Amino acid sequence: MVRIIFFLCVMVVAIQPRASAQDKEVMAQYQSELSQLFEQVFTAPTDNERYHANESVIGLLSEALAVENSFRWQWDFGNRVSVLTAPDKKFRIITWPVVNDADEYECFGFVQALNERTKEYDVSQLNDRSLDIVNRQEEVLGPDRWYGAVYQELIVTTHEGRTFYTLLGWNGVDRLTQRKVIEPICFKSGGSTPQFGQNIFRKEPNVRRVVLEYKRDAMVNLSYEEQFLHVTERVRPRRSSGGLKSFFSNLFSNPSRSRRRGRGRTSRPVSTAARTSAAVQRNTKDRPTYKTTDKKLRMIIFDQVSPQVPGMEGLYQYYVPSGVEMAYIFNDGKWELHDTAQGRDTNKKLNKEFEPIEKQAPAYQVE
């Protein structure tokens, strides 16, 4: 009996590496075929060819993500396909764009997420319905009705034991505009179906996601990094205790006190205006003062966008950066909006801290 158990243990140990090697071989084959298909999606000369290749990508990638242990595979399709994995291995999201001959973008994607009940990874296909979504900043959306974007960053924050995930994405839209989006994503009740949009923006009760749409050739920053924020703090001045020196000074300089001690001096008349002025000075000294400092914090920093010409509100082809940098800072489970962000690069070698951060084109731009 002992020999049988020993033999079975040896067989399991011997088979396991082979199974793992076989899994890697299978996934490497998927990787190779998908890379070739993605190349056609981005470079084929006609709409028919690009969309036909994209259909093949969707079918093959769906098949690959259904393979056991496929979550462990590190996909690499270059910088035109985004693959973001949560550090806690809760989910992975893969997104990419397809551009038609009219220079219009449509986004596609998959979410591979852990099902807490089954302990397996389920797959959801994302369907871009951004053209049909009217209340785009207010609606909570699912995979079948998704506000399409190619996601560039995945932000993980925590509060009181709860984890929050926020995506930063981009969409080329069309020849007139492009857009960037701040998109919270969550999974309800330990399930694996993604929900896009969440009420985690402080003092913005109707906002579930933030959408920045602007002129096609404008450059708008949106990133999550350590940057500077002007912070105004209230500072109360210290009141001097005075001590003995103040006591004797008041004793011999106060005419009314001298008169009460029987010295016969009459107090010098003081006008009402003078008394009021003295009272105002005392109150001013006791009032709190304010000091402004620059604090370095982790934040979502972005350019505020507004119409170039008044009266063009809602016509996003006229929207450009206003020159104001905004920031969302995560505080007590909410993203809190600030308009005093100061995005800048720090050059320690030259002892310069005020060089503006350079604006960059989207990482997933498809020419």
PABAMAR-593086 format. One line per field, with one value per residue (C-alpha): x, y, z; residue number from 1; residue in three letters. Coordinates in Angstrom, 1 decimal. Layout:
PABAMAR-593086
X	(X, ...)
Y	(Y, ...)
Z	(Z, ...)
n	(NUM, ...)
res	(ALA, ...)
END
This chain:
PABAMAR-593086
X	(0.0, 2.8, 4.5, 1.3, 0.9, 4.6, 4.2, 1.1, 2.9, 5.8, 3.5, 1.7, 5.0, 6.2, 2.9, 2.6, 5.6, 4.5, 0.9, 2.4, 4.7, 1.8, -0.3, 2.5, 2.8, -1.0, -1.0, 2.1, 0.3, -2.7, -0.4, 1.2, -2.0, -3.7, -0.6, -0.9, -4.6, -4.2, -1.7, -4.4, -6.9, -4.6, -3.0, -5.4, -6.3, -10.1, -12.9, -14.0, -10.6, -10.1, -13.5, -13.2, -9.8, -11.4, -14.1, -11.4, -9.6, -12.8, -13.5, -9.9, -9.3, -12.6, -11.5, -8.0, -9.4, -11.6, -8.5, -7.8, -5.0, -5.1, -5.2, -1.6, -0.5, 1.2, -0.3, 1.8, 0.3, 2.3, 1.2, -2.0, -3.7, -4.2, -3.8, -4.3, -4.3, -5.3, -2.5, -4.8, -5.5, -9.2, -9.6, -7.9, -9.2, -8.1, -9.2, -8.4, -9.8, -10.8, -10.7, -12.9, -12.3, -14.1, -11.6, -14.2, -13.2, -15.0, -13.6, -13.6, -12.6, -12.9, -12.9, -11.6, -12.7, -12.6, -15.9, -15.6, -18.2, -16.7, -13.0, -12.8, -12.2, -15.3, -15.1, -17.3, -17.2, -17.5, -19.8, -19.2, -22.5, -21.0, -22.9, -26.3, -25.5, -27.0, -26.4, -22.8, -21.5, -24.5, -25.4, -24.2, -23.3, -22.5, -20.5, -23.4, -23.7, -20.3, -18.9, -16.1, -12.5, -8.9, -7.8, -4.3, -4.1, -5.7, -5.8, -6.3, -7.3, -8.6, -10.8, -11.8, -11.0, -12.7, -10.9, -11.8, -10.7, -10.6, -9.7, -8.3, -9.1, -9.1, -11.2, -10.2, -14.0, -13.8, -12.2, -13.6, -13.0, -11.4, -12.1, -10.6, -12.6, -12.2, -14.1, -14.7, -15.2, -16.5, -17.9, -21.0, -21.5, -18.3, -19.5, -17.5, -19.7, -18.2, -20.1, -18.8, -19.6, -19.9, -21.0, -17.6, -17.2, -17.6, -20.1, -21.0, -24.0, -25.0, -21.6, -20.7, -17.8, -15.9, -15.8, -13.5, -14.2, -12.3, -10.9, -9.2, -5.8, -5.7, -3.4, -5.1, -3.3, -4.9, -2.8, -2.4, 0.8, 2.4, 2.0, 1.6, -1.5, -1.9, -3.3, -4.6, -4.6, -6.1, -3.6, -4.6, -2.1, -0.8, -2.1, 0.6, 0.1, 1.6, 2.9, 4.0, 5.4, 2.0, 0.3, 2.4, 2.3, -1.5, -1.5, 0.4, -0.8, -4.5, -5.9, -9.2, -7.4, -5.3, -8.4, -10.0, -6.9, -7.6, -4.9, -7.4, -6.5, -9.2, -9.3, -8.5, -11.6, -11.4, -13.6, -16.0, -14.2, -10.9, -12.4, -14.0, -10.6, -8.9, -11.5, -11.1, -7.4, -7.7, -10.3, -8.0, -5.1, -7.3, -8.6, -7.2, -4.8, -4.3, -1.1, -0.8, 1.7, 2.4, 1.8, 2.9, 0.1, -1.0, -3.7, -5.6, -4.4, -6.0, -6.5, -9.8, -11.4, -13.8, -15.0, -12.5, -15.4, -18.3, -21.6, -20.1, -20.9, -21.7, -19.9, -16.8, -14.9, -14.3, -13.1, -9.4, -7.5, -8.5, -5.1, -6.4, -5.2, -7.7, -7.1, -9.1, -7.6, -8.9, -10.1, -12.3, -13.6, -14.4, -12.6, -12.5, -12.2, -9.6, -8.8, -5.4, -3.3, 0.2, 1.5, 5.2, 8.4, 11.1, 14.6, 16.7, 20.0, 19.3, 17.3, 14.2, 10.7, 8.5, 8.9, 5.5, 4.8, 5.0, 1.7, 1.7, -0.4, -2.5, -0.5, -3.0, -3.3, -3.9, -2.8)
Y	(0.0, 2.4, 1.6, 2.4, 5.7, 6.6, 5.6, 7.8, 10.8, 10.4, 10.2, 13.4, 15.3, 14.0, 14.9, 18.4, 20.0, 18.4, 19.8, 23.2, 23.1, 22.0, 24.9, 27.3, 25.8, 26.2, 29.8, 30.6, 29.3, 31.6, 34.5, 34.0, 33.7, 36.6, 38.8, 38.2, 38.9, 42.1, 43.3, 42.9, 44.8, 47.8, 47.7, 46.1, 48.6, 48.2, 48.2, 44.7, 43.3, 45.1, 44.1, 40.5, 40.2, 41.7, 39.1, 36.4, 38.1, 38.1, 34.4, 33.3, 35.5, 34.3, 30.7, 31.4, 33.2, 30.1, 27.9, 26.8, 28.9, 31.3, 34.2, 33.5, 34.1, 37.4, 38.7, 41.1, 42.6, 45.8, 49.3, 49.3, 46.7, 47.4, 44.6, 45.7, 43.3, 44.2, 43.7, 41.5, 39.2, 40.0, 40.7, 41.6, 43.8, 43.8, 46.6, 47.8, 50.0, 49.4, 52.4, 52.6, 54.5, 57.5, 57.7, 56.7, 54.5, 51.6, 49.9, 46.2, 44.2, 41.4, 41.3, 38.1, 38.2, 35.9, 34.5, 34.3, 31.5, 29.1, 30.3, 30.3, 33.2, 34.1, 36.0, 38.9, 40.4, 44.2, 45.8, 49.5, 51.4, 54.9, 56.4, 55.4, 56.5, 60.0, 60.5, 59.3, 60.7, 59.4, 55.9, 52.7, 50.3, 46.6, 44.7, 44.6, 48.4, 49.7, 53.2, 52.1, 53.1, 51.8, 51.8, 53.2, 52.9, 50.9, 52.6, 50.7, 52.5, 51.2, 52.5, 50.6, 47.2, 47.9, 48.0, 50.5, 50.2, 53.1, 53.0, 55.9, 55.5, 57.0, 56.9, 58.5, 59.0, 60.6, 63.3, 66.1, 65.0, 62.5, 61.8, 60.6, 59.0, 58.3, 55.1, 53.3, 49.5, 47.1, 43.6, 43.2, 40.6, 38.7, 38.0, 38.3, 40.5, 44.0, 47.1, 50.4, 53.6, 54.2, 56.9, 57.6, 61.3, 63.5, 66.4, 65.1, 62.9, 62.3, 61.6, 57.9, 58.5, 61.6, 62.2, 64.8, 65.3, 67.8, 68.9, 66.2, 67.9, 69.2, 67.7, 66.9, 65.2, 62.6, 60.5, 59.1, 60.3, 62.2, 65.9, 69.1, 70.7, 74.2, 73.6, 76.5, 75.9, 77.8, 79.0, 80.7, 83.2, 82.6, 84.8, 86.3, 85.7, 89.1, 88.0, 90.4, 92.9, 93.3, 93.5, 96.4, 98.1, 98.1, 99.1, 102.3, 103.2, 102.9, 106.2, 104.8, 102.3, 105.2, 107.2, 104.3, 104.1, 107.6, 109.6, 112.1, 111.9, 112.3, 109.9, 111.3, 111.3, 108.8, 109.2, 106.5, 106.1, 105.5, 102.9, 101.1, 101.2, 99.7, 97.0, 96.1, 95.9, 93.5, 91.3, 91.3, 90.0, 87.2, 86.1, 83.0, 83.6, 81.4, 80.0, 78.3, 75.5, 73.0, 69.4, 66.4, 63.9, 60.9, 62.2, 61.8, 65.0, 66.3, 69.4, 71.2, 71.6, 74.3, 75.9, 78.2, 80.5, 81.4, 79.9, 76.7, 74.6, 71.0, 71.3, 69.3, 69.9, 73.5, 72.3, 72.8, 72.9, 76.0, 76.3, 75.1, 71.7, 69.7, 66.8, 64.0, 62.9, 59.8, 60.6, 58.5, 56.3, 59.1, 60.9, 64.6, 67.3, 70.1, 73.0, 73.9, 71.1, 72.1, 69.5, 69.8, 67.7, 67.8, 68.2, 67.6, 67.8, 71.4, 72.1, 73.1, 72.1, 74.2, 72.8, 71.9, 68.3, 67.5, 66.6, 63.3, 61.7, 58.7, 55.5, 53.6, 56.0, 54.2, 56.0)
Z	(0.0, 0.9, -2.4, -4.3, -2.6, -3.2, -6.9, -7.3, -5.7, -8.0, -11.0, -9.9, -9.5, -12.9, -14.7, -13.3, -15.1, -18.3, -17.9, -17.1, -20.1, -22.3, -21.0, -21.9, -25.4, -26.0, -24.8, -26.8, -29.9, -29.1, -28.6, -32.0, -33.9, -32.1, -32.7, -36.5, -36.4, -34.5, -37.0, -39.7, -37.5, -37.4, -40.8, -43.3, -46.1, -46.1, -43.5, -44.5, -44.0, -40.6, -39.2, -40.6, -38.8, -35.6, -35.6, -35.8, -32.8, -30.7, -31.4, -30.8, -27.8, -26.2, -26.7, -25.3, -22.1, -21.5, -21.2, -17.6, -16.0, -18.9, -16.4, -15.6, -19.2, -19.8, -23.0, -25.1, -28.3, -28.5, -27.5, -29.5, -27.3, -23.6, -21.1, -17.5, -14.5, -11.0, -8.5, -6.3, -9.4, -9.1, -12.8, -16.0, -18.7, -22.4, -24.8, -28.3, -31.0, -34.6, -37.0, -40.1, -43.4, -42.0, -39.1, -36.6, -33.6, -32.1, -29.1, -28.2, -25.1, -22.6, -18.8, -17.2, -13.5, -10.5, -9.4, -5.6, -5.4, -7.9, -7.6, -11.3, -13.8, -15.9, -19.2, -20.2, -23.7, -23.9, -26.4, -27.2, -27.1, -26.6, -29.5, -27.9, -24.3, -23.8, -20.0, -20.3, -17.0, -15.0, -16.1, -14.5, -17.4, -17.9, -20.4, -23.0, -22.9, -22.4, -22.8, -25.0, -24.3, -24.5, -20.9, -20.2, -16.4, -13.6, -10.2, -7.0, -3.8, -0.5, 2.4, 5.5, 4.0, 0.8, -2.6, -5.3, -9.0, -11.3, -15.0, -17.1, -20.8, -24.2, -27.4, -30.7, -31.5, -35.0, -37.2, -35.0, -31.4, -29.1, -25.5, -22.2, -19.4, -15.7, -15.2, -11.9, -12.2, -9.6, -9.2, -7.1, -4.3, -5.1, -8.7, -11.9, -14.0, -14.3, -13.5, -15.1, -13.2, -9.5, -7.2, -5.7, -6.7, -3.6, -3.9, -7.4, -6.7, -10.3, -11.6, -12.2, -14.6, -15.8, -19.6, -21.2, -24.9, -26.9, -30.2, -32.2, -32.5, -28.9, -26.3, -22.9, -20.1, -17.9, -15.6, -12.1, -10.4, -7.6, -8.2, -6.3, -4.9, -3.5, 0.0, 2.1, 5.8, 8.7, 11.3, 14.5, 15.9, 19.4, 22.1, 24.3, 28.0, 28.9, 32.4, 35.1, 32.6, 30.9, 34.3, 35.6, 32.1, 32.2, 35.9, 35.4, 31.9, 32.5, 33.7, 35.0, 37.2, 38.7, 39.3, 41.2, 43.4, 44.5, 42.7, 41.5, 37.8, 35.3, 32.4, 29.0, 26.8, 23.9, 20.9, 19.9, 16.6, 18.3, 20.6, 17.7, 15.8, 18.8, 19.1, 15.4, 15.8, 18.8, 16.8, 13.8, 15.8, 17.2, 13.9, 12.2, 9.4, 6.3, 4.7, 1.4, 0.8, -2.0, -0.9, -3.0, -3.2, -5.3, -7.6, -10.9, -12.6, -15.8, -17.9, -17.6, -21.1, -22.2, -25.5, -27.3, -28.1, -25.7, -26.7, -28.1, -25.0, -25.9, -29.3, -28.3, -31.5, -30.1, -26.6, -25.7, -22.4, -20.4, -18.7, -15.4, -14.0, -12.0, -9.7, -8.1, -4.8, -3.1, 0.4, 2.8, 0.0, -2.5, -5.3, -4.3, -6.9, -6.6, -8.9, -7.5, -9.0, -10.1, -12.5, -12.9, -13.3, -10.7, -11.9, -8.8, -10.7, -11.7, -8.5, -10.5, -9.4, -11.6, -15.1, -16.5, -17.2, -20.9, -22.6, -24.4, -27.1, -26.1, -25.8, -27.9, -30.9, -34.1, -37.2)
n	(1, 2, 3, 4, 5, 6, 7, 8, 9, 10, 11, 12, 13, 14, 15, 16, 17, 18, 19, 20, 21, 22, 23, 24, 25, 26, 27, 28, 29, 30, 31, 32, 33, 34, 35, 36, 37, 38, 39, 40, 41, 42, 43, 44, 45, 46, 47, 48, 49, 50, 51, 52, 53, 54, 55, 56, 57, 58, 59, 60, 61, 62, 63, 64, 65, 66, 67, 68, 69, 70, 71, 72, 73, 74, 75, 76, 77, 78, 79, 80, 81, 82, 83, 84, 85, 86, 87, 88, 89, 90, 91, 92, 93, 94, 95, 96, 97, 98, 99, 100, 101, 102, 103, 104, 105, 106, 107, 108, 109, 110, 111, 112, 113, 114, 115, 116, 117, 118, 119, 120, 121, 122, 123, 124, 125, 126, 127, 128, 129, 130, 131, 132, 133, 134, 135, 136, 137, 138, 139, 140, 141, 142, 143, 144, 145, 146, 147, 148, 149, 150, 151, 152, 153, 154, 155, 156, 157, 158, 159, 160, 161, 162, 163, 164, 165, 166, 167, 168, 169, 170, 171, 172, 173, 174, 175, 176, 177, 178, 179, 180, 181, 182, 183, 184, 185, 186, 187, 188, 189, 190, 191, 192, 193, 194, 195, 196, 197, 198, 199, 200, 201, 202, 203, 204, 205, 206, 207, 208, 209, 210, 211, 212, 213, 214, 215, 216, 217, 218, 219, 220, 221, 222, 223, 224, 225, 226, 227, 228, 229, 230, 231, 232, 233, 234, 235, 236, 237, 238, 239, 240, 241, 242, 243, 244, 245, 246, 247, 248, 249, 250, 251, 252, 253, 254, 255, 256, 257, 258, 259, 260, 261, 262, 263, 264, 265, 266, 267, 268, 269, 270, 271, 272, 273, 274, 275, 276, 277, 278, 279, 280, 281, 282, 283, 284, 285, 286, 287, 288, 289, 290, 291, 292, 293, 294, 295, 296, 297, 298, 299, 300, 301, 302, 303, 304, 305, 306, 307, 308, 309, 310, 311, 312, 313, 314, 315, 316, 317, 318, 319, 320, 321, 322, 323, 324, 325, 326, 327, 328, 329, 330, 331, 332, 333, 334, 335, 336, 337, 338, 339, 340, 341, 342, 343, 344, 345, 346, 347, 348, 349, 350, 351, 352, 353, 354, 355, 356, 357, 358, 359, 360, 361, 362, 363, 364, 365, 366, 367)
res	(MET, VAL, ARG, ILE, ILE, PHE, PHE, LEU, CYS, VAL, MET, VAL, VAL, ALA, ILE, GLN, PRO, ARG, ALA, SER, ALA, GLN, ASP, LYS, GLU, VAL, MET, ALA, GLN, TYR, GLN, SER, GLU, LEU, SER, GLN, LEU, PHE, GLU, GLN, VAL, PHE, THR, ALA, PRO, THR, ASP, ASN, GLU, ARG, TYR, HIS, ALA, ASN, GLU, SER, VAL, ILE, GLY, LEU, LEU, SER, GLU, ALA, LEU, ALA, VAL, GLU, ASN, SER, PHE, ARG, TRP, GLN, TRP, ASP, PHE, GLY, ASN, ARG, VAL, SER, VAL, LEU, THR, ALA, PRO, ASP, LYS, LYS, PHE, ARG, ILE, ILE, THR, TRP, PRO, VAL, VAL, ASN, ASP, ALA, ASP, GLU, TYR, GLU, CYS, PHE, GLY, PHE, VAL, GLN, ALA, LEU, ASN, GLU, ARG, THR, LYS, GLU, TYR, ASP, VAL, SER, GLN, LEU, ASN, ASP, ARG, SER, LEU, ASP, ILE, VAL, ASN, ARG, GLN, GLU, GLU, VAL, LEU, GLY, PRO, ASP, ARG, TRP, TYR, GLY, ALA, VAL, TYR, GLN, GLU, LEU, ILE, VAL, THR, THR, HIS, GLU, GLY, ARG, THR, PHE, TYR, THR, LEU, LEU, GLY, TRP, ASN, GLY, VAL, ASP, ARG, LEU, THR, GLN, ARG, LYS, VAL, ILE, GLU, PRO, ILE, CYS, PHE, LYS, SER, GLY, GLY, SER, THR, PRO, GLN, PHE, GLY, GLN, ASN, ILE, PHE, ARG, LYS, GLU, PRO, ASN, VAL, ARG, ARG, VAL, VAL, LEU, GLU, TYR, LYS, ARG, ASP, ALA, MET, VAL, ASN, LEU, SER, TYR, GLU, GLU, GLN, PHE, LEU, HIS, VAL, THR, GLU, ARG, VAL, ARG, PRO, ARG, ARG, SER, SER, GLY, GLY, LEU, LYS, SER, PHE, PHE, SER, ASN, LEU, PHE, SER, ASN, PRO, SER, ARG, SER, ARG, ARG, ARG, GLY, ARG, GLY, ARG, THR, SER, ARG, PRO, VAL, SER, THR, ALA, ALA, ARG, THR, SER, ALA, ALA, VAL, GLN, ARG, ASN, THR, LYS, ASP, ARG, PRO, THR, TYR, LYS, THR, THR, ASP, LYS, LYS, LEU, ARG, MET, ILE, ILE, PHE, ASP, GLN, VAL, SER, PRO, GLN, VAL, PRO, GLY, MET, GLU, GLY, LEU, TYR, GLN, TYR, TYR, VAL, PRO, SER, GLY, VAL, GLU, MET, ALA, TYR, ILE, PHE, ASN, ASP, GLY, LYS, TRP, GLU, LEU, HIS, ASP, THR, ALA, GLN, GLY, ARG, ASP, THR, ASN, LYS, LYS, LEU, ASN, LYS, GLU, PHE, GLU, PRO, ILE, GLU, LYS, GLN, ALA, PRO, ALA, TYR, GLN, VAL, GLU)
END
